[in-house]
Amino acid sequence: MDISSFADVAEQFPVIFFDSYGVLRNHRGPIPNAIQTVEKLMERGKHVRVLTNNAARSPQAAAVRMADYGIHCISEDKIITSGATTRHFLEQKVKKGKVAYLGTAASAEYIIGAGLEAIPISAVDFERLDEIGAVAFLDDEGYDMNVDINLLINILRKCQVPVVVANTDLLYPTTANDVALATGSIARLAEYVLGRKFVKFGKPASQMFQMALDSVALEMPEVCPADILMVGDTLHTDILGGNTYGVSTALVLSGNTRPESAETEIKSSGIIPDFVCKSVGE
């Protein structure tokens, strides 16, 4: 497996899409030299966007969070969240009713921003299920895994309403070496049990890539997928999504995909990045 210098790879593209966790930062803070890398790219006129499957925060809150980590060069207009694409869907497809959600109160801001009433799964009145207009899987936390998942399954058995999954990640890191089940895993379980298919946002779905491209087009009207490099640490979201959308992809080995297993994971999954780099700082 050939390892490329990220600086050499990035130089070939006028537009760089970055995943956030595992690429720019981790549980310890910024990935070494990541801040300097992004700053240099922007100084050279590169168009940078951050695409994150984290639906717990708005782009504004995500920008504040990045600033807390010392990443001040990424403003909210450069952050595309899976929650933002979910909000767009709710605005267009759900005209009335409450949206029952699984997640934190902060993540429910995407529902409220769509002009709809948000209600946590735990507060749904089973005598008034006709008030539910949609169900949303938003965040990895903010609910009781044992109680609320069962409530959600029973709600969906009785309600034929749109179900949206804002975060398709299957796992999320809790410490340097440990992970927990993420929203995407819970949604997959519910799909299997109910025999249904939900509407999914976040990488690898194409909506975030299109939203990011549209954002760049405001500054670079002639932009096309051939101009873009997607940089991520996860094969099944960042790299698969980028490959499917038709942009070039760079897998970095600073997050979910570890150096010792990367070659095996690429071969077994059939998800092949265009480039493999140690990190954005190397």
C-alpha positions in Angstrom: 0.0 0.0 0.0 1.5 3.3 -1.1 1.5 6.1 1.5 1.3 9.6 0.0 2.3 13.0 1.5 -0.9 14.8 2.2 0.6 18.2 1.2 1.5 16.7 -2.2 -2.0 15.3 -2.7 -3.8 18.4 -1.6 -1.8 20.6 -4.0 -3.5 18.9 -6.9 -7.0 20.1 -5.9 -8.6 23.6 -5.6 -11.3 22.3 -3.2 -10.7 20.2 -0.1 -13.6 18.6 1.9 -12.4 17.4 5.3 -14.2 15.1 7.8 -13.8 16.5 11.3 -13.2 13.8 14.0 -10.2 11.6 13.3 -9.0 14.0 10.6 -8.7 17.5 12.1 -9.2 16.5 15.7 -9.6 13.7 18.1 -10.3 13.2 21.8 -6.9 14.8 22.7 -7.5 17.9 20.6 -6.3 18.9 17.1 -4.4 16.2 15.1 -0.7 17.3 15.1 -0.1 20.0 12.5 -3.8 19.9 11.3 -4.4 23.5 12.1 -1.3 24.7 10.3 -2.2 22.5 7.3 -5.7 24.0 6.9 -4.5 27.5 7.4 -1.8 27.1 4.7 -4.3 25.6 2.3 -6.7 28.6 2.8 -3.8 31.0 2.5 -3.0 29.5 -0.9 -6.6 30.1 -2.1 -7.9 26.6 -1.6 -11.6 26.3 -0.9 -12.1 24.3 2.4 -15.2 22.8 3.8 -15.8 20.5 6.8 -18.4 17.7 6.3 -19.5 16.1 9.6 -22.0 13.4 10.4 -22.4 14.9 13.9 -26.0 16.2 14.0 -25.7 17.2 17.7 -24.6 20.8 16.8 -25.5 23.5 14.4 -22.8 24.8 12.0 -22.5 27.8 14.3 -22.0 25.6 17.4 -19.7 23.4 15.5 -17.5 26.4 14.5 -17.4 27.5 18.2 -16.4 23.9 19.2 -13.6 23.9 16.6 -12.4 27.3 17.9 -12.3 25.7 21.4 -9.8 23.2 19.9 -7.8 26.1 18.4 -9.1 25.7 14.9 -10.2 29.3 14.3 -10.0 29.4 10.5 -13.1 27.2 10.0 -16.2 29.5 10.2 -19.7 28.3 10.3 -20.3 28.9 6.6 -17.6 26.4 5.9 -19.2 23.6 7.9 -21.8 21.2 6.4 -23.5 19.0 9.0 -25.8 16.0 8.5 -28.3 17.9 10.6 -28.5 20.7 8.1 -29.5 18.3 5.3 -32.0 16.7 7.6 -33.5 20.1 8.3 -33.8 20.8 4.6 -35.7 17.5 4.1 -38.1 18.3 7.0 -38.8 21.7 5.6 -39.7 20.3 2.2 -41.4 17.0 3.1 -43.1 17.4 6.5 -45.7 20.1 6.5 -47.4 19.5 9.8 -47.3 17.5 13.0 -44.7 17.0 15.7 -41.4 15.4 15.0 -40.5 12.8 17.6 -36.7 12.5 17.9 -34.0 10.4 19.4 -31.1 12.6 20.6 -30.3 15.6 22.7 -32.3 18.8 23.1 -29.5 20.7 21.2 -29.9 18.4 18.2 -33.6 19.1 18.1 -32.8 22.7 17.0 -32.7 21.3 13.4 -36.4 20.3 13.8 -37.3 23.7 15.3 -35.4 25.5 12.6 -37.6 23.7 10.0 -40.6 25.3 11.7 -41.8 22.1 13.3 -42.4 21.1 16.9 -39.8 18.7 18.3 -40.7 16.2 21.0 -38.3 13.6 22.5 -39.3 10.0 22.1 -39.7 9.7 25.8 -42.4 12.3 25.8 -44.6 10.9 23.0 -48.3 10.3 24.1 -49.4 7.0 22.7 -53.0 8.1 22.9 -52.2 10.9 20.5 -50.0 9.3 17.9 -51.9 11.0 15.1 -50.0 14.2 16.1 -46.7 12.7 15.0 -45.7 13.8 11.5 -42.2 12.3 11.4 -39.6 10.5 13.4 -35.9 11.6 13.5 -32.7 9.8 14.6 -30.5 12.8 15.5 -27.8 12.2 18.0 -25.8 9.4 19.8 -26.7 10.6 23.2 -29.6 12.2 25.1 -31.8 9.1 25.6 -32.1 5.9 27.6 -30.8 3.1 25.4 -33.0 0.5 27.2 -36.2 2.4 27.5 -36.4 4.8 24.6 -35.4 2.3 21.9 -38.4 0.2 22.8 -40.6 3.2 22.8 -39.4 4.2 19.4 -40.0 0.7 17.9 -43.6 0.7 19.2 -44.2 4.2 17.9 -43.0 3.2 14.4 -45.1 0.0 14.5 -48.2 2.2 14.8 -47.2 5.3 12.8 -46.7 5.3 9.0 -44.7 8.5 8.9 -41.4 9.6 7.3 -38.4 8.5 9.3 -35.1 10.3 8.9 -31.6 9.4 10.1 -29.4 12.4 10.4 -26.3 10.5 11.5 -25.5 7.2 9.7 -22.3 6.5 11.7 -22.4 3.1 13.3 -19.9 3.8 16.1 -18.5 6.8 17.9 -15.4 7.0 20.0 -15.7 7.4 23.8 -12.0 7.1 24.7 -8.7 6.6 22.8 -9.4 2.9 22.5 -13.2 2.4 23.1 -16.3 3.0 21.0 -20.1 3.0 21.6 -23.0 2.3 19.3 -24.0 5.4 17.3 -27.3 6.6 15.9 -26.8 4.8 12.6 -26.5 1.4 14.4 -29.8 2.0 16.3 -31.5 3.0 13.0 -30.3 -0.1 11.3 -31.6 -2.2 14.1 -35.0 -0.5 13.8 -35.1 -1.0 10.1 -34.3 -4.7 10.4 -36.9 -5.3 13.1 -39.6 -3.3 11.3 -38.8 -4.4 7.8 -38.7 -0.7 6.7 -36.3 1.6 5.0 -35.5 5.1 6.4 -34.4 8.3 4.7 -30.7 8.6 5.5 -28.5 11.7 5.5 -24.8 12.2 6.3 -21.9 10.5 4.6 -22.0 8.3 2.5 -25.3 9.8 1.3 -24.9 12.4 -1.4 -26.8 15.3 0.1 -23.9 16.6 2.2 -21.5 16.5 -0.8 -24.0 18.4 -3.0 -24.7 21.0 -0.3 -20.9 21.4 0.1 -20.4 21.8 -3.6 -23.3 24.3 -3.8 -21.6 26.3 -1.0 -18.3 26.4 -2.8 -20.0 27.4 -6.1 -20.9 30.7 -4.4 -17.2 31.5 -4.4 -16.1 29.3 -7.4 -19.0 29.1 -9.9 -17.2 26.8 -12.3 -16.5 24.1 -9.6 -17.1 20.5 -10.5 -16.5 17.1 -8.7 -13.2 16.8 -10.5 -11.9 19.8 -8.5 -12.6 18.2 -5.1 -10.7 16.0 -2.7 -12.6 14.4 0.1 -10.4 13.6 3.1 -11.6 11.2 5.7 -10.6 8.5 8.2 -13.5 6.1 7.6 -13.9 3.9 4.5 -17.7 3.3 4.8 -18.7 6.9 5.2 -16.1 9.4 4.0 -14.4 7.4 1.3 -17.5 5.5 0.0 -19.4 8.7 -0.1 -16.7 10.6 -1.9 -16.2 7.7 -4.4 -20.0 7.5 -5.1 -20.3 11.2 -5.6 -17.4 11.2 -8.0 -14.8 13.2 -6.2 -11.3 12.1 -5.4 -10.7 10.6 -2.0 -7.8 10.5 0.5 -7.9 8.1 3.5 -6.0 9.3 6.5 -4.7 6.8 9.1 -5.2 9.2 12.1 -8.7 8.1 13.1 -11.0 5.1 12.6 -8.8 3.3 10.1 -5.6 2.3 11.8 -2.2 1.9 9.9 -1.9 -1.8 10.8 -5.2 -2.8 9.4 -5.8 -0.3 6.6 -4.7 -2.5 3.7 -6.8 -5.4 4.9 -9.9 -3.2 5.4 -9.5 -1.7 2.0 -9.2 -5.1 0.3 -12.1 -6.7 2.3 -14.5 -3.8 1.8 -13.7 -3.1 -1.8 -13.8 0.6 -0.9 -10.7 2.0 -2.6 -9.4 5.5 -1.9 -7.5 7.3 -4.5 -4.8 8.2 -1.9 -3.7 7.0 1.5 -1.9 9.4 3.9 -0.7 9.1 7.4 -2.5 12.3 8.5 -3.3 15.7 7.1 -0.3 16.9 9.1 2.2 14.7 7.4 
